[in-house]
Amino acid sequence: MQHTSVQLTRKFFKSQKQLFSHIKHRNLPYPILYILYKAPNMKSRAIVLHTLKYNDTQIIANVLTEEMGCVGMIVRISRTKRATVRHALFQPLAILDIEWEHRPKATLQKPTAVQVGYPLTSLPYDPYKNSIALFVAEVLYHALKNEPDARAIYNYVVRSVQWLDTCEHGFANFHLVFLLHLTHFLGFMPNADDAKSGSYFDLRASCFTAQQPPHADFLNPADAAVVPKLLRMRYDTMRFFRFNGAERSRLLEYINIYYRLHVANFPELKSLAVLKSLWSM
């Protein structure tokens, strides 16, 4: 009978509040309460976007999960390799399998088990790839905060990370292609249908125009002509599009401005300067 009671409680009660009400109205003994309620267990593959040291024993990790979108987690700093949750696994764009007891009202979830979901073989160790990973992770962290359904975005991100990890050369334009195609999922992808020679590109309106916009947020015709080219680029073809360090840095700066115009509270990115300096050499 006790086994049946526990099963029914886990199935129908989503919170402790509902369980208290159930016990109160049926005059059940309160000592039973603590063995009846258990938060639902969740398991999902996830991509690490951001970590922050909370104190000497814990870090806060923000991850993009396959099942629930963006989730904040409080992770205890592990002192042994045998720990079920090792904080060292939470590296930028690491792909992990995470289990946690999901508490809907909690700001931060507590993982109960973490393991590598997809081993990255070059991205954490190649300085150029790692600089891209830091930058992409920071962009995603700020851009996805208000995205209610990130399932499609998750699939795009994980495929992109896996491609970058396995690519041996010709990935210098990866972050440009990634950021522009990410705008498709965020709802402000540039409209290149009206692109013509001599057109300006209005960064606020996301469209080409024959007249110079009456504000400062636009690309002149020379830079605007590159936008349709960038939108045609794919990971497997981008090596055929040549940009020098100065051109790549300028395009990256424009894309950063574009995101700040269209994503609420999008900040100055700390990793942008590092990425530009490394790839300009």
Residue pairs with C-beta under 8 A, 6 or more apart in sequence:
5 32
5 36
6 35
6 36
9 19
9 22
9 36
9 37
10 38
10 40
12 18
13 19
13 22
13 36
13 37
14 40
14 104
15 104
15 105
16 37
19 33
19 36
19 37
20 33
22 28
23 30
23 32
23 33
23 36
38 101
39 101
39 102
39 103
40 101
40 102
41 99
41 100
41 101
41 102
41 112
42 67
42 68
42 99
42 100
42 101
42 102
42 109
43 97
43 98
43 99
44 65
44 66
44 67
44 68
44 97
44 98
45 65
45 66
45 95
45 96
45 97
45 98
45 117
45 118
45 158
46 63
46 64
46 65
46 66
46 71
46 95
46 96
46 97
46 98
46 117
47 63
47 64
47 93
47 94
47 95
47 96
47 140
47 154
47 157
47 158
47 161
48 61
48 62
48 63
48 90
48 91
48 92
48 93
48 94
48 96
48 137
49 62
49 63
49 64
49 70
49 92
49 93
49 137
49 138
49 140
49 141
49 144
50 61
50 62
50 92
50 137
50 138
50 141
51 59
51 60
51 61
51 62
51 90
52 59
52 60
53 59
54 60
54 74
56 77
57 76
57 77
58 74
58 75
58 76
58 77
59 74
59 75
59 77
59 87
59 90
60 72
60 73
60 74
60 75
60 108
61 72
61 73
61 74
61 75
61 87
61 90
62 70
62 71
62 72
62 73
62 141
63 70
63 71
63 73
63 90
63 96
63 98
64 70
64 140
64 144
64 150
64 153
64 154
64 157
65 71
65 98
65 154
66 151
66 154
66 155
66 158
68 102
69 144
69 147
69 148
69 149
69 150
69 151
69 154
70 144
70 145
70 147
70 150
71 109
72 107
72 108
72 109
73 98
73 100
73 108
73 109
73 110
73 111
74 108
74 109
74 110
75 85
75 87
75 90
75 111
75 114
76 85
76 87
77 87
78 85
78 86
78 87
78 88
84 112
84 113
84 114
85 111
85 112
85 113
85 114
86 114
89 96
89 114
89 115
89 116
90 96
90 114
91 124
92 130
92 133
92 134
92 136
92 137
93 120
93 123
93 133
93 136
93 137
93 161
94 116
94 120
94 124
95 116
95 117
95 118
95 120
95 158
95 161
95 162
96 114
96 115
96 116
96 117
97 114
97 115
97 116
97 117
98 111
98 113
98 114
99 111
99 112
99 113
99 114
100 109
100 110
100 111
100 112
101 109
101 110
101 112
102 109
103 109
118 158
118 162
120 161
120 165
121 165
121 166
122 129
122 165
122 166
123 129
123 130
123 133
123 161
123 164
123 165
124 130
124 133
127 278
128 171
128 172
128 278
128 279
129 164
129 165
129 171
131 271
131 274
131 275
131 278
131 279
132 164
132 171
132 174
132 175
132 275
133 161
133 164
134 271
134 274
134 275
135 175
135 269
135 271
135 272
135 274
135 275
136 160
136 175
136 178
136 179
138 269
138 270
138 271
139 179
139 182
139 259
139 269
140 157
140 182
142 263
142 265
142 266
142 267
142 269
143 182
143 186
143 259
143 263
143 266
144 150
144 153
145 265
146 264
147 153
147 186
152 185
153 182
153 185
156 181
156 182
156 185
160 174
160 178
160 235
163 235
164 171
164 174
167 174
167 235
169 239
170 238
170 239
171 235
171 238
171 239
172 239
172 243
172 248
172 279
173 233
173 238
173 239
173 241
173 243
173 248
174 235
174 238
175 252
175 275
176 230
176 233
176 238
176 248
176 251
176 252
176 255
177 230
177 233
177 234
177 235
177 238
179 255
179 259
180 189
180 190
180 230
180 231
180 255
181 189
183 189
183 190
183 258
183 262
186 262
186 263
188 206
188 258
188 262
189 206
189 231
190 201
190 206
190 207
190 227
190 231
191 206
191 207
191 208
192 208
192 227
192 228
192 231
194 207
194 208
194 209
195 201
195 208
195 224
195 225
195 227
195 228
196 208
196 210
197 221
197 225
198 210
198 221
199 208
199 209
199 210
199 221
199 224
199 225
200 208
200 209
200 210
200 211
200 212
200 213
200 218
200 219
200 220
200 221
200 224
201 207
201 208
201 209
201 218
201 219
201 223
201 224
201 227
202 208
202 209
202 213
202 217
202 218
203 217
203 218
203 219
203 254
203 257
203 258
203 261
204 213
204 215
204 217
204 218
204 261
205 213
206 262
208 224
208 227
212 218
217 257
217 261
218 224
219 227
219 254
223 250
223 251
223 254
226 251
229 241
230 241
230 251
233 241
243 251
245 279
245 280
245 281
246 280
248 279
248 280
249 276
249 279
249 280
252 272
252 275
252 276
253 272
253 276
256 269
256 272
259 266
260 266
260 267
